[in-house]
């Protein structure tokens, strides 16, 4: 997901933009660039690779001072990550610059038309054509002072696809203009300065006051004001909000990696996810509820939509919803949902899980569900993002900024938030007594301490991870809620260590996967509680014996004091005893530490894995 920063104010734009880009590095990128408007000219620079390459180029040839500018970190879609394909892109005259996040689907037709009319393209990107389209619109001002916002509105009406666009032009020198469709853009409101960005992290060092930019809207920022219209030019009222974290939260605070810091923050994050969940009457409350109880009592089916790590949270949520609410629940990959001809009705509740609230596959699935008149509840971390805005109800996870690409505290807070949603639905539908809900909430409130206990026992996990740094494959096994935990452990290892890793339902071993077992192969097993789930516990102990008999090296996550499994574990990682449905909150943590440590031992960038972006905003 690309990072975008725009600035208009009294500071030096270059400094503001570079700081913003540095704060957006976590999103993943392969090139970076800036443009500064000064003295009736645009000065720009762009380089493939990390932000340091751009900073070195700027140190050699600094741009002139200016107080209006923009910047971009690109994750390649159209065209390889090269200097010419990096953003910003300019028009034929060099009088304007534009940056872009997303994909323009009618790119080929528009490019063909521009080339036929004499425009010269210097890159392989779809973004560059926007600069030339803006050029055409600005030159049609017929002697009047051209308006970059007007040109942007006209161009956006011609574009198909997904985009956030931000542009500057010497012919309209005091303004930065942004537009969005299906891709994030927010305004930062300062004192005598304003910001545009794809993420509030870009301007958090300067202001906590922000405003949402809606679908198919254009924003103009000047030092003293912000104006927002729709693509037809009609004024739009924006929704302001205050960012509830500060710049210090996005710093490493002495940790080697953001990921290690965020793993360590999980006890606090889990506690924060539970704040304010109970009202004065002792009933569960959600952040934003635009569904009445009657609508929720009519729900007879739940569909959870998510991608990646959030999908694994959804698989765990399914167990909680079906157990506590006695409602059928299915979990679908949001990227496949619209293409599977899903059956949705007004009595279907769709739960959309997304850390960023901008995951495009999930957003498009939400829109499809709304078109079918289903109700949608969002579980999300980022206020002001698209998915919560387009949903009927919202539970914010309150994880704070998560900078590392691989999700840790966002996942745990998604789990806790999904438990809260399940309890809320049980409360409305009357499938649990108030005392039963209070008992579960009591267990949830003890989870931060349980996670803290796990974090204090991670040295054996780090040691085994370093020992296995040379391995080529690791398998993960689990049952019940332990199966999604196994999937998440495998995903973390793939993301960070670039190893082959697979998560399996342990009962499926003899249906094929056991053929993968060979001497020395590491197999990580998530074991359910022997007291609460004795049948499943005994079965998974048998699975461990099966792989160990074939030479596998077993790494077992089991409840403290589990004497039955200990003889079959080459390495035993003890977990504090918690209720079975809540075990993923503690069982996931060692797998996060394991993947992080193993990737570090292999010499990889833990925070910015290759080819990955923090949020996927293209389909």
Buried (B, 14 or more C-beta within 10 A) or exposed (E): BBBBBBBBBEBBBBEBBBBBBBBBBBBBBBBBBBBBBBEEBBBBBBBBBBBEBBBEBBEEEEBEEBBBBBBBBBBBBBBEBBBBBBBBBBBBBEBBBBBBBBBBBEBEEBBEEBEEEEBEBEBBBBBBBBBBBBBBBBBEBEEEEBBBBBBBBBBBEEBEBBBBBBBBBBBBBBBBBBBBBBBBBBBBBBEEBBBBBBBBBBBBBBBBBBBBBBBBBBBBBBBEEBBBBBBEEEEBEBEEBEBEBEBEBBBBEEBEBBBBBBBBBBBBBBBBBBEEBBEEEEEBBBBBBEBEEEBBEBBEBBBBBBBBBBBBBBBBBBBBBBBBBEBEBEBBBBBEBBEEEBEBEEBBBBBBBBBBBBBBBBBBBBBBBBEBEBBBBBBBBBBBBBBBBBBBBBBBBBBBBBBBBBBBBBBBBBBBBBBBBBBBBBBBBEBBEEEBBBEBBEBBBBBBEBBBBBBEBBEBBBEBBBBBBEBEBBBBBBBBBBBBBBBBBBBBBBBBBBBBBBBBBBBBBEEEBBEBBEEEBBBBBBBBBBEBBEEBBEBBBEBBBBBBEBEBBBBBBBBEEBEEBEEBBBBBBBBBBBBBBBBBBBBBBBBBBBBBBBBBBBEBEBBBBEEBBBBBBBB
